[in-house]
Every structure is written in structure tokens, then in C-alpha cells.
């Protein structure tokens, strides 16, 4: 459904994947290029959800290149809003750079 043209179907797919990414991240990683493309689309209404999902599949913030780090920071509002355990707090906890931590809090 991620590759469908209808935004509602793409958003639904992102929500479904977000619900299982903590336990099925390897399967979600297979779609990371599509998820990142949705995030890169400035007109996509659920960019923050795509960013959240991509950030859960990627390594800790301090290991990321600047563009990927920016995506994770963009997702921070949804990460904090959906704080359902340590996996959703991982980007905040693993950011060693004080500026990144400040941006996320």
C-alpha cells in the first residue's frame, strides 16, 4: 500500500507499519526507500509519520549523516507524542550531541 498513489492508503500503510515496527523492523527495513521518499515529498501530508517510521528503522542519531538526523528531528514531535516505551524514546536517549538532545526535547 505504500506505493499506491492515494495519500490515504499510503498513510494507512505507514500507520500499520508503525504499529509493528518495534517487533518487525527487519521487514519494515525492506521498504525504507519508499518510506524515505514519502518523507522527502514536501507535499505529503503525513511526512512526520514517514519520518517517525524511518527513524525507528535507522541507527541512533549520533551515527546518522546530517540529512537523516534532520529527518529524525522532524519526527521528534510524533516520537514524543507516541512515547510507548523505550523504543520510541531511543532517538532522544541515544543522542550524544547536546544540540540534538535539545532539539528533540
Chimera marker file (.cmm) of the C-alpha trace (Angstrom):
<marker_set name="trace">
<marker id="1" x="0.000" y="0.000" z="0.000" r="1" g="1" b="0" radius="0.5"/>
<marker id="2" x="2.986" y="2.318" z="0.406" r="1" g="1" b="0" radius="0.5"/>
<marker id="3" x="3.429" y="2.530" z="-3.331" r="1" g="1" b="0" radius="0.5"/>
<marker id="4" x="-0.211" y="3.365" z="-4.030" r="1" g="1" b="0" radius="0.5"/>
<marker id="5" x="-0.945" y="6.825" z="-5.397" r="1" g="1" b="0" radius="0.5"/>
<marker id="6" x="-3.729" y="7.612" z="-2.925" r="1" g="1" b="0" radius="0.5"/>
<marker id="7" x="-2.420" y="9.502" z="0.096" r="1" g="1" b="0" radius="0.5"/>
<marker id="8" x="-4.987" y="7.863" z="2.390" r="1" g="1" b="0" radius="0.5"/>
<marker id="9" x="-3.677" y="4.398" z="1.502" r="1" g="1" b="0" radius="0.5"/>
<marker id="10" x="-0.066" y="5.486" z="1.978" r="1" g="1" b="0" radius="0.5"/>
<marker id="11" x="-0.889" y="6.996" z="5.368" r="1" g="1" b="0" radius="0.5"/>
<marker id="12" x="-2.789" y="3.875" z="6.387" r="1" g="1" b="0" radius="0.5"/>
<marker id="13" x="0.195" y="1.734" z="5.405" r="1" g="1" b="0" radius="0.5"/>
<marker id="14" x="2.544" y="3.955" z="7.415" r="1" g="1" b="0" radius="0.5"/>
<marker id="15" x="0.276" y="3.661" z="10.465" r="1" g="1" b="0" radius="0.5"/>
<marker id="16" x="0.114" y="-0.114" z="10.121" r="1" g="1" b="0" radius="0.5"/>
<marker id="17" x="3.884" y="-0.415" z="9.781" r="1" g="1" b="0" radius="0.5"/>
<marker id="18" x="4.437" y="1.946" z="12.702" r="1" g="1" b="0" radius="0.5"/>
<marker id="19" x="2.287" y="-0.320" z="14.867" r="1" g="1" b="0" radius="0.5"/>
<marker id="20" x="4.565" y="-3.319" z="14.237" r="1" g="1" b="0" radius="0.5"/>
<marker id="21" x="7.995" y="-1.775" z="13.591" r="1" g="1" b="0" radius="0.5"/>
<marker id="22" x="9.230" y="-2.413" z="17.149" r="1" g="1" b="0" radius="0.5"/>
<marker id="23" x="8.954" y="-6.170" z="16.622" r="1" g="1" b="0" radius="0.5"/>
<marker id="24" x="9.219" y="-6.424" z="12.819" r="1" g="1" b="0" radius="0.5"/>
<marker id="25" x="11.785" y="-3.741" z="11.997" r="1" g="1" b="0" radius="0.5"/>
<marker id="26" x="13.697" y="-6.020" z="9.623" r="1" g="1" b="0" radius="0.5"/>
<marker id="27" x="10.615" y="-6.457" z="7.435" r="1" g="1" b="0" radius="0.5"/>
<marker id="28" x="9.889" y="-2.719" z="7.534" r="1" g="1" b="0" radius="0.5"/>
<marker id="29" x="13.515" y="-2.018" z="6.567" r="1" g="1" b="0" radius="0.5"/>
<marker id="30" x="12.776" y="-3.637" z="3.199" r="1" g="1" b="0" radius="0.5"/>
<marker id="31" x="10.526" y="-0.664" z="2.407" r="1" g="1" b="0" radius="0.5"/>
<marker id="32" x="12.814" y="2.048" z="3.766" r="1" g="1" b="0" radius="0.5"/>
<marker id="33" x="13.448" y="3.638" z="0.353" r="1" g="1" b="0" radius="0.5"/>
<marker id="34" x="9.698" y="4.148" z="-0.204" r="1" g="1" b="0" radius="0.5"/>
<marker id="35" x="9.238" y="5.430" z="3.358" r="1" g="1" b="0" radius="0.5"/>
<marker id="36" x="12.112" y="7.876" z="2.905" r="1" g="1" b="0" radius="0.5"/>
<marker id="37" x="10.701" y="9.028" z="-0.434" r="1" g="1" b="0" radius="0.5"/>
<marker id="38" x="7.394" y="9.812" z="1.262" r="1" g="1" b="0" radius="0.5"/>
<marker id="39" x="9.256" y="11.815" z="3.886" r="1" g="1" b="0" radius="0.5"/>
<marker id="40" x="11.239" y="13.687" z="1.212" r="1" g="1" b="0" radius="0.5"/>
<marker id="41" x="7.994" y="14.720" z="-0.525" r="1" g="1" b="0" radius="0.5"/>
<marker id="42" x="7.333" y="18.154" z="0.957" r="1" g="1" b="0" radius="0.5"/>
<marker id="43" x="3.682" y="17.962" z="-0.105" r="1" g="1" b="0" radius="0.5"/>
<marker id="44" x="2.965" y="14.606" z="1.564" r="1" g="1" b="0" radius="0.5"/>
<marker id="45" x="0.587" y="15.273" z="4.451" r="1" g="1" b="0" radius="0.5"/>
<marker id="46" x="1.997" y="12.537" z="6.722" r="1" g="1" b="0" radius="0.5"/>
<marker id="47" x="5.689" y="13.410" z="6.398" r="1" g="1" b="0" radius="0.5"/>
<marker id="48" x="6.086" y="13.295" z="10.175" r="1" g="1" b="0" radius="0.5"/>
<marker id="49" x="4.707" y="9.748" z="10.272" r="1" g="1" b="0" radius="0.5"/>
<marker id="50" x="7.082" y="8.676" z="7.493" r="1" g="1" b="0" radius="0.5"/>
<marker id="51" x="9.941" y="10.317" z="9.409" r="1" g="1" b="0" radius="0.5"/>
<marker id="52" x="8.915" y="8.549" z="12.610" r="1" g="1" b="0" radius="0.5"/>
<marker id="53" x="8.830" y="5.175" z="10.917" r="1" g="1" b="0" radius="0.5"/>
<marker id="54" x="12.148" y="5.710" z="9.144" r="1" g="1" b="0" radius="0.5"/>
<marker id="55" x="13.777" y="6.835" z="12.381" r="1" g="1" b="0" radius="0.5"/>
<marker id="56" x="12.702" y="3.626" z="14.115" r="1" g="1" b="0" radius="0.5"/>
<marker id="57" x="14.399" y="1.537" z="11.431" r="1" g="1" b="0" radius="0.5"/>
<marker id="58" x="17.624" y="3.548" z="11.299" r="1" g="1" b="0" radius="0.5"/>
<marker id="59" x="20.578" y="3.547" z="13.735" r="1" g="1" b="0" radius="0.5"/>
<marker id="60" x="20.959" y="6.018" z="16.645" r="1" g="1" b="0" radius="0.5"/>
<marker id="61" x="21.072" y="9.720" z="15.788" r="1" g="1" b="0" radius="0.5"/>
<marker id="62" x="24.735" y="10.236" z="16.535" r="1" g="1" b="0" radius="0.5"/>
<marker id="63" x="25.614" y="7.683" z="13.864" r="1" g="1" b="0" radius="0.5"/>
<marker id="64" x="23.463" y="9.296" z="11.191" r="1" g="1" b="0" radius="0.5"/>
<marker id="65" x="24.538" y="11.694" z="8.450" r="1" g="1" b="0" radius="0.5"/>
<marker id="66" x="23.073" y="15.214" z="8.756" r="1" g="1" b="0" radius="0.5"/>
<marker id="67" x="20.057" y="14.705" z="6.422" r="1" g="1" b="0" radius="0.5"/>
<marker id="68" x="18.962" y="11.549" z="8.198" r="1" g="1" b="0" radius="0.5"/>
<marker id="69" x="19.478" y="13.271" z="11.552" r="1" g="1" b="0" radius="0.5"/>
<marker id="70" x="17.227" y="16.111" z="10.363" r="1" g="1" b="0" radius="0.5"/>
<marker id="71" x="14.538" y="13.562" z="9.436" r="1" g="1" b="0" radius="0.5"/>
<marker id="72" x="14.691" y="12.087" z="12.917" r="1" g="1" b="0" radius="0.5"/>
<marker id="73" x="14.447" y="15.503" z="14.499" r="1" g="1" b="0" radius="0.5"/>
<marker id="74" x="11.436" y="16.260" z="12.276" r="1" g="1" b="0" radius="0.5"/>
<marker id="75" x="9.811" y="13.092" z="13.646" r="1" g="1" b="0" radius="0.5"/>
<marker id="76" x="10.519" y="14.064" z="17.251" r="1" g="1" b="0" radius="0.5"/>
<marker id="77" x="7.061" y="15.527" z="17.875" r="1" g="1" b="0" radius="0.5"/>
<marker id="78" x="5.402" y="12.263" z="16.928" r="1" g="1" b="0" radius="0.5"/>
<marker id="79" x="8.043" y="10.250" z="18.768" r="1" g="1" b="0" radius="0.5"/>
<marker id="80" x="7.379" y="12.133" z="21.968" r="1" g="1" b="0" radius="0.5"/>
<marker id="81" x="3.615" y="12.056" z="21.465" r="1" g="1" b="0" radius="0.5"/>
<marker id="82" x="3.615" y="8.303" z="20.985" r="1" g="1" b="0" radius="0.5"/>
<marker id="83" x="6.078" y="7.503" z="23.761" r="1" g="1" b="0" radius="0.5"/>
<marker id="84" x="5.056" y="3.890" z="24.276" r="1" g="1" b="0" radius="0.5"/>
<marker id="85" x="8.266" y="2.544" z="25.728" r="1" g="1" b="0" radius="0.5"/>
<marker id="86" x="11.976" y="2.681" z="25.308" r="1" g="1" b="0" radius="0.5"/>
<marker id="87" x="11.937" y="2.117" z="21.514" r="1" g="1" b="0" radius="0.5"/>
<marker id="88" x="10.029" y="5.342" z="20.928" r="1" g="1" b="0" radius="0.5"/>
<marker id="89" x="12.403" y="7.200" z="23.270" r="1" g="1" b="0" radius="0.5"/>
<marker id="90" x="15.556" y="5.746" z="21.716" r="1" g="1" b="0" radius="0.5"/>
<marker id="91" x="16.387" y="8.738" z="19.474" r="1" g="1" b="0" radius="0.5"/>
<marker id="92" x="16.309" y="11.057" z="22.490" r="1" g="1" b="0" radius="0.5"/>
<marker id="93" x="18.233" y="8.698" z="24.736" r="1" g="1" b="0" radius="0.5"/>
<marker id="94" x="20.921" y="7.857" z="22.211" r="1" g="1" b="0" radius="0.5"/>
<marker id="95" x="21.671" y="11.362" z="21.011" r="1" g="1" b="0" radius="0.5"/>
<marker id="96" x="25.066" y="12.152" z="22.483" r="1" g="1" b="0" radius="0.5"/>
<marker id="97" x="25.318" y="15.553" z="20.883" r="1" g="1" b="0" radius="0.5"/>
<marker id="98" x="23.824" y="18.102" z="23.332" r="1" g="1" b="0" radius="0.5"/>
<marker id="99" x="22.403" y="20.209" z="20.494" r="1" g="1" b="0" radius="0.5"/>
<marker id="100" x="20.496" y="17.222" z="19.088" r="1" g="1" b="0" radius="0.5"/>
<marker id="101" x="19.145" y="16.391" z="22.550" r="1" g="1" b="0" radius="0.5"/>
<marker id="102" x="17.983" y="19.994" z="22.951" r="1" g="1" b="0" radius="0.5"/>
<marker id="103" x="16.290" y="19.903" z="19.531" r="1" g="1" b="0" radius="0.5"/>
<marker id="104" x="14.453" y="16.718" z="20.460" r="1" g="1" b="0" radius="0.5"/>
<marker id="105" x="13.268" y="17.835" z="23.888" r="1" g="1" b="0" radius="0.5"/>
<link id1="1" id2="2" r="1" g="1" b="0" radius="0.2"/>
<link id1="2" id2="3" r="1" g="1" b="0" radius="0.2"/>
<link id1="3" id2="4" r="1" g="1" b="0" radius="0.2"/>
<link id1="4" id2="5" r="1" g="1" b="0" radius="0.2"/>
<link id1="5" id2="6" r="1" g="1" b="0" radius="0.2"/>
<link id1="6" id2="7" r="1" g="1" b="0" radius="0.2"/>
<link id1="7" id2="8" r="1" g="1" b="0" radius="0.2"/>
<link id1="8" id2="9" r="1" g="1" b="0" radius="0.2"/>
<link id1="9" id2="10" r="1" g="1" b="0" radius="0.2"/>
<link id1="10" id2="11" r="1" g="1" b="0" radius="0.2"/>
<link id1="11" id2="12" r="1" g="1" b="0" radius="0.2"/>
<link id1="12" id2="13" r="1" g="1" b="0" radius="0.2"/>
<link id1="13" id2="14" r="1" g="1" b="0" radius="0.2"/>
<link id1="14" id2="15" r="1" g="1" b="0" radius="0.2"/>
<link id1="15" id2="16" r="1" g="1" b="0" radius="0.2"/>
<link id1="16" id2="17" r="1" g="1" b="0" radius="0.2"/>
<link id1="17" id2="18" r="1" g="1" b="0" radius="0.2"/>
<link id1="18" id2="19" r="1" g="1" b="0" radius="0.2"/>
<link id1="19" id2="20" r="1" g="1" b="0" radius="0.2"/>
<link id1="20" id2="21" r="1" g="1" b="0" radius="0.2"/>
<link id1="21" id2="22" r="1" g="1" b="0" radius="0.2"/>
<link id1="22" id2="23" r="1" g="1" b="0" radius="0.2"/>
<link id1="23" id2="24" r="1" g="1" b="0" radius="0.2"/>
<link id1="24" id2="25" r="1" g="1" b="0" radius="0.2"/>
<link id1="25" id2="26" r="1" g="1" b="0" radius="0.2"/>
<link id1="26" id2="27" r="1" g="1" b="0" radius="0.2"/>
<link id1="27" id2="28" r="1" g="1" b="0" radius="0.2"/>
<link id1="28" id2="29" r="1" g="1" b="0" radius="0.2"/>
<link id1="29" id2="30" r="1" g="1" b="0" radius="0.2"/>
<link id1="30" id2="31" r="1" g="1" b="0" radius="0.2"/>
<link id1="31" id2="32" r="1" g="1" b="0" radius="0.2"/>
<link id1="32" id2="33" r="1" g="1" b="0" radius="0.2"/>
<link id1="33" id2="34" r="1" g="1" b="0" radius="0.2"/>
<link id1="34" id2="35" r="1" g="1" b="0" radius="0.2"/>
<link id1="35" id2="36" r="1" g="1" b="0" radius="0.2"/>
<link id1="36" id2="37" r="1" g="1" b="0" radius="0.2"/>
<link id1="37" id2="38" r="1" g="1" b="0" radius="0.2"/>
<link id1="38" id2="39" r="1" g="1" b="0" radius="0.2"/>
<link id1="39" id2="40" r="1" g="1" b="0" radius="0.2"/>
<link id1="40" id2="41" r="1" g="1" b="0" radius="0.2"/>
<link id1="41" id2="42" r="1" g="1" b="0" radius="0.2"/>
<link id1="42" id2="43" r="1" g="1" b="0" radius="0.2"/>
<link id1="43" id2="44" r="1" g="1" b="0" radius="0.2"/>
<link id1="44" id2="45" r="1" g="1" b="0" radius="0.2"/>
<link id1="45" id2="46" r="1" g="1" b="0" radius="0.2"/>
<link id1="46" id2="47" r="1" g="1" b="0" radius="0.2"/>
<link id1="47" id2="48" r="1" g="1" b="0" radius="0.2"/>
<link id1="48" id2="49" r="1" g="1" b="0" radius="0.2"/>
<link id1="49" id2="50" r="1" g="1" b="0" radius="0.2"/>
<link id1="50" id2="51" r="1" g="1" b="0" radius="0.2"/>
<link id1="51" id2="52" r="1" g="1" b="0" radius="0.2"/>
<link id1="52" id2="53" r="1" g="1" b="0" radius="0.2"/>
<link id1="53" id2="54" r="1" g="1" b="0" radius="0.2"/>
<link id1="54" id2="55" r="1" g="1" b="0" radius="0.2"/>
<link id1="55" id2="56" r="1" g="1" b="0" radius="0.2"/>
<link id1="56" id2="57" r="1" g="1" b="0" radius="0.2"/>
<link id1="57" id2="58" r="1" g="1" b="0" radius="0.2"/>
<link id1="58" id2="59" r="1" g="1" b="0" radius="0.2"/>
<link id1="59" id2="60" r="1" g="1" b="0" radius="0.2"/>
<link id1="60" id2="61" r="1" g="1" b="0" radius="0.2"/>
<link id1="61" id2="62" r="1" g="1" b="0" radius="0.2"/>
<link id1="62" id2="63" r="1" g="1" b="0" radius="0.2"/>
<link id1="63" id2="64" r="1" g="1" b="0" radius="0.2"/>
<link id1="64" id2="65" r="1" g="1" b="0" radius="0.2"/>
<link id1="65" id2="66" r="1" g="1" b="0" radius="0.2"/>
<link id1="66" id2="67" r="1" g="1" b="0" radius="0.2"/>
<link id1="67" id2="68" r="1" g="1" b="0" radius="0.2"/>
<link id1="68" id2="69" r="1" g="1" b="0" radius="0.2"/>
<link id1="69" id2="70" r="1" g="1" b="0" radius="0.2"/>
<link id1="70" id2="71" r="1" g="1" b="0" radius="0.2"/>
<link id1="71" id2="72" r="1" g="1" b="0" radius="0.2"/>
<link id1="72" id2="73" r="1" g="1" b="0" radius="0.2"/>
<link id1="73" id2="74" r="1" g="1" b="0" radius="0.2"/>
<link id1="74" id2="75" r="1" g="1" b="0" radius="0.2"/>
<link id1="75" id2="76" r="1" g="1" b="0" radius="0.2"/>
<link id1="76" id2="77" r="1" g="1" b="0" radius="0.2"/>
<link id1="77" id2="78" r="1" g="1" b="0" radius="0.2"/>
<link id1="78" id2="79" r="1" g="1" b="0" radius="0.2"/>
<link id1="79" id2="80" r="1" g="1" b="0" radius="0.2"/>
<link id1="80" id2="81" r="1" g="1" b="0" radius="0.2"/>
<link id1="81" id2="82" r="1" g="1" b="0" radius="0.2"/>
<link id1="82" id2="83" r="1" g="1" b="0" radius="0.2"/>
<link id1="83" id2="84" r="1" g="1" b="0" radius="0.2"/>
<link id1="84" id2="85" r="1" g="1" b="0" radius="0.2"/>
<link id1="85" id2="86" r="1" g="1" b="0" radius="0.2"/>
<link id1="86" id2="87" r="1" g="1" b="0" radius="0.2"/>
<link id1="87" id2="88" r="1" g="1" b="0" radius="0.2"/>
<link id1="88" id2="89" r="1" g="1" b="0" radius="0.2"/>
<link id1="89" id2="90" r="1" g="1" b="0" radius="0.2"/>
<link id1="90" id2="91" r="1" g="1" b="0" radius="0.2"/>
<link id1="91" id2="92" r="1" g="1" b="0" radius="0.2"/>
<link id1="92" id2="93" r="1" g="1" b="0" radius="0.2"/>
<link id1="93" id2="94" r="1" g="1" b="0" radius="0.2"/>
<link id1="94" id2="95" r="1" g="1" b="0" radius="0.2"/>
<link id1="95" id2="96" r="1" g="1" b="0" radius="0.2"/>
<link id1="96" id2="97" r="1" g="1" b="0" radius="0.2"/>
<link id1="97" id2="98" r="1" g="1" b="0" radius="0.2"/>
<link id1="98" id2="99" r="1" g="1" b="0" radius="0.2"/>
<link id1="99" id2="100" r="1" g="1" b="0" radius="0.2"/>
<link id1="100" id2="101" r="1" g="1" b="0" radius="0.2"/>
<link id1="101" id2="102" r="1" g="1" b="0" radius="0.2"/>
<link id1="102" id2="103" r="1" g="1" b="0" radius="0.2"/>
<link id1="103" id2="104" r="1" g="1" b="0" radius="0.2"/>
<link id1="104" id2="105" r="1" g="1" b="0" radius="0.2"/>
</marker_set>
